[in-house]
Amino acid sequence: MDLAQAQAMVATMADMQEHHNRNVHPLWRDQDYAYYRAVWVECAELLDHFGWKWWKLQRPDLDQVKLEIVDIWHFGLSDLMRGGALDGSVAEMLHATASAPDGAPSAGGEAFRLAVEDLAASTLGGRRFAMEPFVAVLSSLPLPLDELFRMYVGKNVLNNFRQEHGYKTGQYRKLWQGREDNEHLVELLMALDCPPEEMPLRLYDHLSDRYAAS
């Protein structure tokens, strides 16, 4: 992947985030939403999926860990966009994760846990999202940009699906056939084989079919 591709991915994600945020509120930039608070709460949820309890056996659920990182990126990206901080350096920093080695976190995952805690601490300390600790989380897992992009597209489509099926009014059912919608999303993403530009519509259709069947 070259830098131009990374820049295109960031631009695409920003466009999708703008669309989603406008669905939540047309004037979302003026609402003082506490994106920083959402980020550190998601960090705690992420660690629960990864495992941190020394008094019981826990195995990382890496699919759910990655989805939590994508959730963090939704809020972080929104904060960058609102603050006018979405510049060329963002794509450059994310592009660096493209060379991250494959595999699971080393040394029992402690470096990853510390990176997540650094992100939460940075976000709470400045009440703003910062790219450096977020990129450290991506690199320590690892979660390279191309995978982040694919999963972001998937979760963005799911978020829009939730909004359009009554998420704000309480009508939306998050459990389908005994499983959370996030689990269905992972399964559908793994099976989806289509050009990137077709992914949002195709994925939305598959989610609609499963939701209706539940």
N, C-alpha and C positions, 0 to 999 in steps of 0.2 A: 504494500500500500504506500502511495506517495502522499506528500503533504496536500496536494490538490484534492485527492480523494477524501482525506480527513476533513478538509475545509468544507467539501460538499456534504459530508455526513453531518457536520455540526450545523450547517445552514438548514438542512432538511429537518433535523431535530428541533431547531429553533422555530421553524415554520409550523411544525406539528404542535409544539408547546403553545405557541401563540393561539392556534385554533382551539386547543383544549381550554386554555385559560379564559378565552372569550366565551366559551360555553358556560364556564362557571360564573363569570361576570364580564359583561362587555367592556367595563372600565376597570379591569383587574389591576392595572398598575397603580390606581388611585385608592385601593382599598386597605392598604397597610396590612396585608396578610402576613402572618408571622412565619415566613418560609424557614427561617432559622430554627424555629421550634419544631417544625415538622421534620427537619433534617436530624436533629439529635434524638428525637423519639424513634425515628426509623433506624438510627444506629443501634439503639437498644434492641429493637425487634430483630435486626440483622444478627446481633450476637446470640440471641436466643436460638435462631436457626442454625448458627454455626456451632454453638456449644461453648460453654464457659464454666459449667458447674463441675468442680473437682470431686464432689461427693456422690456422683452417679455417672453411669456410662452414657456418653452422648456421642453420636456420630453426625458430622456436619451434613446438612441437607443443602448441597451446593446449588441446586436449582433455585431453591427459595432464597438462599443467600444472595445470589445474583439478581433475583427480582427485587430484593430489598435495596440493593445498590442502585438499580434502575429507578426505584421510587425516590431515593435520595437525589438522583440526578434530575428527575422531574422538578423537584423543589429547588435544587441548586441552580438549574438552568433558568428557572423563573426568576430567581433572585438576581442572577447575573443580567438577565434581560431588563428587568425593572430598573436596575442600577446603572445601566449603560456600560456594563463591564464585559459584554460579550464581544471581545475583539479578536484579532488574529492570534493572540497568544494562547487562547483557549484551544484552538485546533492544534497548535504546535505542541502543547502539553499533552493532549490526548493522543496525538500521533506517536508520541514517544512510547505509549503503552502497546503499540502494534508489534513491537519486538519482544514483548514479555514472553518468557518461556512457558510452554504448556505444563500442566500438571497441577497437583494440589499444593496448598501452603506447606512450607517446610517447618521443621522444629515444632511439630505439634500444633502449628497455627498461631503461636503466641505473637509473632511479628504482625500477623494480620489483625489480631485482637487489639494490639497496641495502636496500629494504624487507624482502626475504627474509632478507638477512644480519642486519639489525637484529632480526628475530624470532628467528633462531638464537642471536644473541649474548645477547638478553634471556633466552631460555629456559635457556641454559647458565649465565648469570651468577647467576640466582636459583633454578635447578633447579625452576622452576615456569612454567606457561603464563600469559602475560599477554595481555589482550584488545587493548590499544592497538596494539602492533606487528602483531598479527594483522589488525586492521581496516585498518591501513595497507597491508598486502599486498593485501587485498581491493580497496581503493580504487584502488591504483596499477595493478592489472591491466587493467580492473576486473572484479570478480566480485560482483555485487549479491546481496542476501540471497535473493531469490526463486530465482535460479539456484543459489546455494549449497544452498538447501533441497532443490531437485529432485535435484541431484547427490548430496547427502548421503543422501537416501532410497535412491537407486540403489546407492551404494557400501555402505551399511549392509546392504541386502538381499544384495549380493554377499558381504560378510564373513560373514553368517550362512550363506549357501549354502556357502561354503568350509568353515566349521566343521562343518556337517552332512554334508559329503562327505569328511571325513578330513584336514582341513588340519593338525591337531595331530599326527596319526599318520604323516603323509607319504604318505597314499594319494591325496590330491587332486592332480589334473592341472591345472596352471595354464595350459598351452598347449592350446588347442582349435583343431583344423584349422589349425595353424601360426601362430595368433595368441594373444596373452595374453588372459586373461579380461577385463581392463580394457577392451581394445579392443572386445570383444563387448558389454560393458556400455554403452559410449558409443553404439554403433550401436542397441542396443535402446531406450535412453532417448530417442533422437531420434525413433524410430518410434512410441513409446508414446503413445497418445492416450486418456486415461481420467481420471475424476475422481481428485483427490489421494488420497482414502481407499482407492481400489482399486489404487493404484500398487504398493504392496509385494507383494501377492499376484500380480498380473498379471505383474510383472517377474520374480518368483521362478519362475513357471511357464515363462516364455520362456527363462530361464537353464537350467532343468532340461531343456527340449527340446533346446537347443543342446549342452549337456554330454553328454547321452545320445547325440546324433548324432555326437559326435566320437570 
